[in-house]
Amino acid sequence: MSEPQALLQMRGIHKVFPGVKALTNVDFRLFPGEVHALMGENGAGKSTLIKVMTGVYSIDEGSVAMEGHPISIHSPLESQSAGISTVYQEVNLCTNLTVAENIFIGREPRKFGRIRWKEMNQRAEALLKERLNLHIDVTQPLHFYSVAIQQLIAIARALNISAKVLILDEPTSSLDRNEVGQLFRIIRKLKSEGLAILFVTHFLDQVYEISDRITILRNGELIGEYMAKDLSRIDLVSKMIGKELNLLEELPKSAESKKFANQEVMVEASGLGRKGSIEPFNLKIHKGEVVGLAGLLGSGRTETARLFFGADKADQGGLTVHGAGQGVHSPREAIDRGIAFCSENRKTEGIIDDLTIRENIILALQATRGWFNRIPRKKQDEIADEYIKALNINPKNPEHLIKNLSGGNQQKVLLARWLLTNPKLLILDEPTRGIDVGAKAEIQKLVLNLSQQGMSFLFISSELEEVARVSDRIAVLRDRRKVKEIQEEEISQQEIMQAIAGG
């Protein structure tokens, strides 16, 4: 049986930003009546490809055709005119306007320049019933309805402009299971009507539940296009992260085997969870233990860390710290109880650009003392010099602005900031992302040395080699659920990948 003609075909797409090849010779096809999943880790090029498709970016090289006819897309309006419409993760509608107004905004039915409100409301109601099987009051403001309903309104707006291609960018990230089920019923109905649907998600279970075809990108390059039924989960994960399962090498542990069963429990999560963020889980971290969190992007790793630090408030379960069960309700409370957190967002949640190395290092300690109990300048200088030397921070001048440091040295400054508070548990979220190999090795060695001295760690990394090397135990997350704990003697990249892939 011959393959149908692609509705949308992109060939040889190149997109370069200053110093970065975002897309290199990428081919991509969308077929009518199919759900096509676009997969790849952070930085793979998914967002760039979608922005090229929707006219946010112009391509540097390559061609785009719609129903076999070449088209040029230089703006979102041109993309929309070609029949391409997008529903983003964050619903970009006007919550103060009614449902009908949101569906028809900019295209309201008019007579003699005046909006025909009754006609607009009737047409909106009919569209929702006939295409989405949704029965709601379209005269209510959008904020009256749940995020799930708002997603469907955004889809209705896309259908109202005669979309042939519907791009759903992380549409399920804020939905619970029942709401995801409702959305999937709608997607299947639209698919049966011949719509081509591009589905972007980090949830593997959802990919295999709804998708007919899968395209994988890695580092801006096309890895391949596959029928979902022919691609196993383990092969999908392997292709996304660039590791063939049978070629994985075991990494020697950098520290001698440690047994923690009889060690003091520093922190214990019991049924801890947050709706729409991470499903309830149990996890113990003992004194001197490095517990790794492994999983693909979007699996819930950072969300777990933020619950431990009180940056997000849990709405289920509890957290026990040093045997006390009152939990952690804010970052300030976490710091007071001996928990520190190095965020993965070094630029936005870590360094203060216009402050010096010294000022960035003493920041957390100063916060614990209160801003009216200033650390004397002489003491600040001593502290900065001590940690610059201990962590080999370059340049050595504590008055150097941190924004002018390399990524690795910025990360070391953040580590110094939190080590200065003498934490009992240090949460490291992607501590070695974007830094050179030498700095990466230094940070890993520091973690192992400090754990031997009794400091506990929650260690998050996208790199399987790294999380396997430093961890005494690994909790594996998939689709916002903790799916497995891998004990020290079982830790291997193969074991982690199989748990991530599941199924």
C-alpha positions in Angstrom: 0.0 0.0 0.0 1.5 3.3 -1.1 2.0 6.1 1.5 -0.4 9.1 1.2 0.9 12.5 0.2 2.2 14.5 3.1 0.0 17.5 3.9 3.0 19.5 5.1 6.6 18.7 4.0 9.7 20.4 5.2 13.1 19.6 3.5 16.6 20.4 4.3 15.7 23.0 7.0 18.7 25.0 8.4 18.4 27.6 11.1 21.5 29.3 12.6 21.6 31.8 15.4 24.9 33.6 16.4 27.2 30.8 17.4 24.5 28.1 17.4 23.3 25.7 14.7 19.7 25.2 15.9 18.6 23.1 13.0 20.9 21.3 10.5 19.4 19.7 7.3 16.1 18.6 9.0 13.4 16.9 7.1 9.9 16.7 8.5 6.5 15.5 7.3 2.9 15.7 8.5 0.2 13.5 7.1 -3.6 14.1 7.2 -5.5 12.0 9.7 -2.4 11.3 11.8 -1.1 12.3 15.2 2.7 12.9 14.8 4.8 13.2 18.0 7.9 15.4 17.9 10.4 14.1 20.4 13.8 15.2 21.7 15.6 16.3 24.8 16.2 19.9 25.9 18.1 21.7 23.1 17.1 19.1 20.4 15.5 21.7 18.2 11.8 21.0 18.7 10.9 24.6 19.6 12.9 26.0 16.8 11.3 23.7 14.2 7.8 24.7 15.5 8.7 28.4 15.3 9.9 27.9 11.7 6.6 26.1 10.9 4.6 28.9 12.5 6.5 31.8 11.0 8.1 33.1 14.1 11.5 32.3 12.6 12.5 32.4 8.9 14.6 29.5 7.6 18.1 30.1 6.4 18.0 27.2 3.9 15.4 24.6 2.9 11.9 24.4 1.5 8.3 24.1 2.8 5.4 22.7 0.9 1.7 22.4 1.7 -0.3 19.8 -0.2 2.5 19.5 -2.7 2.7 23.2 -3.4 5.8 25.3 -2.3 4.9 28.0 0.3 6.9 30.7 2.0 6.3 31.4 5.7 7.8 34.6 7.0 5.3 35.5 9.7 2.7 33.9 12.0 -0.1 35.4 9.8 1.3 33.7 6.7 1.5 30.4 8.6 -2.1 30.8 9.7 -3.2 31.6 6.2 -1.6 28.4 5.0 -3.7 26.5 7.5 -1.3 26.0 10.3 -2.4 26.8 13.8 -0.8 26.3 17.2 -2.1 25.7 20.8 0.7 26.5 23.2 1.4 25.0 26.7 0.4 28.4 28.3 -3.0 29.2 26.8 -2.5 32.6 25.1 -6.1 33.7 25.2 -7.8 36.6 27.0 -9.3 35.3 30.2 -11.3 38.4 30.8 -13.2 38.0 27.6 -16.0 35.5 27.0 -15.5 32.1 25.4 -17.2 33.3 22.2 -15.1 36.4 22.1 -11.9 34.4 22.4 -12.9 32.1 19.6 -13.8 34.9 17.2 -11.3 37.6 18.4 -10.3 39.6 15.4 -12.8 37.8 13.2 -16.1 38.8 14.8 -19.3 38.7 12.6 -20.2 42.3 12.0 -23.0 44.3 10.3 -22.5 48.0 9.5 -19.3 47.8 11.6 -21.1 46.5 14.7 -20.5 43.1 16.3 -23.4 40.7 15.9 -23.2 39.3 19.4 -26.1 36.8 19.1 -24.7 35.3 15.9 -21.2 35.1 17.3 -22.5 33.3 20.4 -24.6 30.9 18.4 -21.7 30.1 16.0 -19.3 29.6 19.0 -21.8 27.3 20.7 -22.3 25.3 17.5 -18.6 24.9 16.8 -17.9 23.6 20.3 -20.7 21.1 20.2 -20.1 19.8 16.7 -16.3 19.7 16.6 -15.4 19.2 20.2 -18.6 17.8 21.8 -18.3 20.5 24.4 -21.4 21.9 26.0 -20.7 25.1 27.9 -22.0 28.6 28.3 -20.0 30.6 25.7 -21.1 33.9 27.2 -19.1 33.3 30.4 -15.7 34.8 30.8 -12.9 32.4 29.9 -11.4 32.5 33.5 -14.7 30.9 34.7 -13.5 27.6 33.2 -10.6 25.2 34.1 -7.3 25.0 32.3 -8.5 21.9 30.5 -11.5 23.7 29.1 -9.4 26.7 28.2 -7.2 24.3 26.1 -10.2 23.1 24.2 -11.3 26.7 23.6 -7.9 27.4 22.1 -8.3 24.4 19.9 -11.8 25.6 18.8 -10.2 29.0 17.9 -7.7 27.2 15.8 -10.4 25.2 14.0 -12.4 28.3 13.4 -9.6 29.6 11.1 -9.9 26.5 9.0 -6.7 24.9 10.3 -5.4 21.9 8.3 -2.4 21.4 10.7 -2.9 21.7 14.4 0.2 22.0 16.6 -0.3 21.0 20.2 2.8 22.2 22.2 2.8 20.4 25.6 -1.0 20.6 25.9 -1.2 18.1 28.8 1.4 19.6 31.1 -1.2 21.2 33.4 -3.9 18.6 33.1 -4.8 15.7 35.4 -5.5 12.2 34.0 -9.2 12.7 33.4 -8.6 15.9 31.6 -5.9 14.3 29.5 -8.4 11.6 28.6 -10.9 14.2 27.5 -8.3 16.0 25.4 -7.3 12.7 23.7 -10.9 11.9 22.8 -11.0 15.3 21.0 -7.7 14.7 19.3 -8.9 11.3 18.0 -12.1 12.9 16.7 -10.2 15.6 14.9 -7.8 13.0 13.5 -10.8 11.1 12.1 -11.8 14.3 10.3 -8.5 14.4 8.5 -6.7 17.0 10.5 -2.9 16.6 10.7 -1.9 17.0 14.4 1.6 17.6 15.7 1.9 16.6 19.3 4.8 17.7 21.4 5.2 16.2 24.9 7.7 14.8 27.3 5.3 12.1 28.5 6.3 8.7 27.0 3.1 7.0 28.0 1.0 9.6 26.2 3.2 9.4 23.1 2.4 5.7 22.7 -1.2 6.2 23.6 -2.1 8.8 21.0 0.6 8.9 18.3 0.7 7.2 14.9 4.2 8.5 13.9 7.2 9.8 15.8 10.0 12.1 14.6 13.1 12.4 16.8 15.5 15.3 16.9 18.9 15.5 18.7 21.2 18.5 18.8 19.3 20.2 16.0 19.6 17.2 13.7 17.1 14.6 12.4 17.6 11.2 14.0 14.7 9.6 12.2 11.0 9.3 11.5 9.3 6.1 12.7 5.8 4.6 12.9 5.0 4.5 16.7 4.0 0.8 16.5 7.5 -0.1 15.2 9.6 1.9 17.7 10.1 0.4 21.1 10.2 2.6 24.2 13.8 1.7 24.9 14.8 2.5 21.3 13.0 5.8 21.6 14.9 6.8 24.7 18.2 5.5 23.2 17.8 7.7 20.1 16.7 10.7 22.1 19.7 10.7 24.4 22.2 9.3 21.9 23.1 6.1 23.8 22.6 2.7 22.3 21.7 0.3 25.0 24.1 -2.5 24.0 27.0 0.0 23.8 26.7 1.5 27.3 29.8 1.3 29.3 29.7 0.7 33.1 31.4 3.5 35.0 33.4 2.6 38.1 32.1 4.1 41.4 34.3 6.9 42.6 33.8 6.0 46.3 33.7 2.7 48.2 30.4 1.0 48.7 28.5 2.6 51.5 25.6 1.1 53.5 22.9 3.5 54.7 20.2 1.3 56.2 21.4 2.1 59.7 22.3 5.7 59.1 20.2 8.6 60.3 17.4 9.7 58.0 18.0 13.3 57.1 14.9 13.9 55.0 11.9 11.7 54.3 9.0 12.3 51.9 5.8 10.3 52.6 3.1 10.5 49.9 4.5 13.9 49.0 3.0 15.4 45.8 1.5 18.4 44.1 -1.4 18.2 41.7 -0.3 18.9 38.1 3.3 18.8 39.2 4.4 15.4 40.6 2.3 12.5 41.8 2.7 11.4 45.4 5.9 9.6 46.2 8.0 8.2 49.1 11.7 8.9 49.3 14.3 8.7 52.1 17.7 10.4 52.1 20.1 9.3 54.8 23.1 11.1 56.3 26.0 11.1 53.8 23.9 9.6 51.0 23.8 10.8 47.4 20.4 10.1 46.0 20.1 10.7 42.3 17.0 11.7 40.4 16.9 10.3 36.8 14.4 10.8 34.1 13.8 12.6 30.8 13.1 16.3 30.7 9.5 16.8 32.0 9.6 13.7 34.1 9.2 15.7 37.4 12.8 15.9 38.6 12.9 19.7 39.2 9.3 19.6 40.6 10.4 17.1 43.2 13.4 19.2 44.1 11.2 22.3 44.5 8.9 20.4 46.9 11.9 19.4 49.1 13.0 23.0 49.2 9.6 24.5 49.8 9.8 26.6 46.6 6.5 24.9 45.6 3.9 23.9 48.2 2.9 20.3 48.4 -0.9 19.6 48.5 -0.5 15.9 49.4 1.6 14.0 51.9 4.4 15.4 54.1 8.1 15.9 54.5 10.0 15.0 57.7 13.4 16.7 58.3 15.7 15.4 61.1 12.7 13.4 62.5 10.5 16.5 62.8 7.3 16.2 60.7 6.2 19.8 60.4 7.4 19.9 56.7 9.0 22.7 54.7 6.7 25.5 53.6 9.1 28.0 52.2 12.7 28.3 51.0 13.5 30.4 54.1 12.2 27.6 56.3 14.2 25.0 54.2 17.4 27.0 54.7 16.7 27.3 58.5 16.3 23.5 58.6 19.5 22.8 56.8 18.3 22.3 53.2 20.0 24.2 50.3 19.1 24.3 46.6 21.2 25.0 43.5 18.6 25.6 40.8 19.0 24.4 37.2 18.3 27.9 36.1 21.7 29.3 37.0 21.0 32.6 35.1 17.5 33.4 36.4 17.4 31.7 39.8 21.0 31.6 40.8 23.6 34.2 40.1 23.0 38.0 40.5 24.6 39.3 37.4 25.7 42.7 38.5 27.2 41.6 41.9 30.7 40.4 42.4 32.0 36.9 43.2 32.2 37.9 46.9 28.7 39.4 47.0 27.2 36.3 45.3 29.0 33.9 47.7 27.9 35.6 50.9 24.3 36.1 49.8 22.6 33.1 51.4 24.5 33.4 54.7 23.6 37.1 54.9 19.9 36.2 54.3 20.0 33.7 57.2 21.4 36.5 59.5 19.0 39.1 58.4 19.8 42.2 56.4 20.2 44.4 59.5 22.9 42.1 60.8 25.5 42.7 58.1 28.5 40.5 57.7 31.6 42.7 58.2 33.5 43.4 55.0 36.7 41.9 56.4 34.8 38.7 57.2 33.3 38.7 53.7 36.7 39.0 52.1 38.0 36.1 54.3 35.0 33.9 53.3 35.3 34.7 49.6 39.1 34.0 49.6 38.6 30.7 51.4 36.0 29.4 49.0 37.7 30.7 45.9 40.7 28.7 46.9 38.8 25.6 48.0 36.7 25.4 44.9 39.4 26.7 42.5 37.2 29.5 41.2 38.7 31.6 38.5 39.5 34.4 38.3 40.8 34.6 41.8 39.7 38.3 42.3 36.6 38.3 44.5 35.6 41.7 43.2 35.3 40.3 39.6 31.6 40.6 38.4 30.1 37.1 38.3 28.4 37.7 34.9 31.9 37.8 33.3 32.8 34.3 34.6 32.5 31.0 32.6 29.5 28.8 33.3 31.6 26.4 35.3 33.0 29.1 37.6 29.5 30.6 38.1 28.3 27.2 39.2 31.2 26.9 41.7 30.3 30.3 43.1 26.7 29.1 43.6 28.0 25.9 45.3 30.2 28.1 47.6 27.1 30.2 48.5 25.2 27.2 49.7 28.2 25.4 51.3 28.7 28.5 53.4 25.4 27.8 55.1 26.6 24.4 56.2 23.6 22.5 54.9 22.6 19.0 56.0 21.0 18.3 52.6 22.2 20.0 49.4 19.9 19.7 46.3 21.8 20.0 43.0 19.6 20.4 40.0 21.7 20.0 36.8 24.9 21.3 38.5 27.2 20.5 35.6 25.0 21.6 32.6 26.8 23.7 30.1 30.2 23.6 31.8 33.5 22.2 30.6 34.7 18.7 31.4 37.3 19.8 33.9 34.8 21.8 36.0 32.3 19.0 35.7 34.8 16.5 37.2 35.7 18.9 40.0 32.1 19.3 41.0 31.5 15.6 40.9 34.5 15.0 43.1 33.4 17.7 45.5 30.0 15.9 45.9 31.6 12.6 46.7 34.1 14.1 49.2 31.4 16.1 51.0 29.1 13.0 51.2 31.9 11.1 52.8 32.0 13.8 55.4 28.3 13.4 56.2 26.5 15.8 53.9 23.5 14.4 52.1 22.7 15.2 48.4 19.7 15.1 46.1 21.5 15.0 42.7 19.6 15.7 39.5 21.3 15.2 36.1 20.2 14.5 32.5 23.5 12.7 31.9 23.1 9.1 32.8 26.9 8.6 33.2 27.0 11.4 35.8 24.0 10.3 37.9 25.3 6.7 37.9 28.8 7.8 38.9 27.9 9.9 41.9 24.8 8.3 43.3 24.4 5.7 46.1 20.8 5.2 45.1 18.7 6.5 42.2 15.0 7.3 42.1 13.8 7.1 38.5 10.9 9.3 37.4 8.7 9.0 34.3 5.7 11.1 33.4 5.7 12.8 36.8 5.7 9.6 38.7 8.4 7.9 40.7 8.6 4.5 39.0 11.6 2.8 40.5 14.4 3.0 43.0 17.7 1.5 41.9 19.9 0.4 44.8 23.7 0.9 44.8 24.7 -2.6 43.7 22.2 -2.4 40.8 23.1 1.0 39.5 24.0 1.0 35.8 23.1 3.1 32.8 21.2 0.2 31.3 19.1 -0.2 34.5 18.3 3.5 34.5 17.3 3.5 30.8 15.1 0.5 31.1 13.3 2.1 34.1 12.9 5.4 32.1 11.5 3.7 29.1 9.1 1.5 31.0 6.4 -0.5 29.2 
